[in-house]
């Protein structure tokens, strides 16, 4: 596997944590997020540890930005790993579906579903050449039907299906595609889902590091098409 990884939503939370794990494993990193200052701070921290990092702030919903990311990866040898982590929670407080603003719903779908698929399409020649991996970050909201989480959950349920379908379609070309539910985490996005509430009982994103370290050392043909829960008691192949 070519050791060039692109992580979206990498300035904080789970994305920043995964970038740290990959840096420690010797990956050359491309990091992107909308917040330029926070992204640069994270990149500099990883560079101080000796990791090769390129921070490219921008919005994954912007086709020009997606092309710039994939072009930067090509200059480094092409992608070996795409982590689709950037996500849009939607309105906060979380509305019921009967009250959900449709424009906001379209925005959630664009970020959580359309943009990850568009990045795969853009990076497909590199992933095929390098027998690369795609890791889609999903959520238990995709299967839970939790009140208030319908917009976000619908986008992640659709992402699950896109990932599983891509895995079947691309298996023979050596591309691995997996969906990962990291579980409830103490992040800014999760706090936005519960405004004014104490979420200190949720674990920090670092709790997922052992799982991701395990996952990325598995044979791709043994895990492609599966959905994993990073905080499960036993890691195994999901449906």
Beta strands, then each sheet from edge to edge (+ up, - down):
strand 1: 4-8
strand 2: 28-32
strand 3: 53-55
strand 4: 81-84
strand 5: 133-138
strand 6: 176-181
strand 7: 227-229
sheet 1: 3+ 2+ 1+ 4+ 5+ 6+ 7+
end
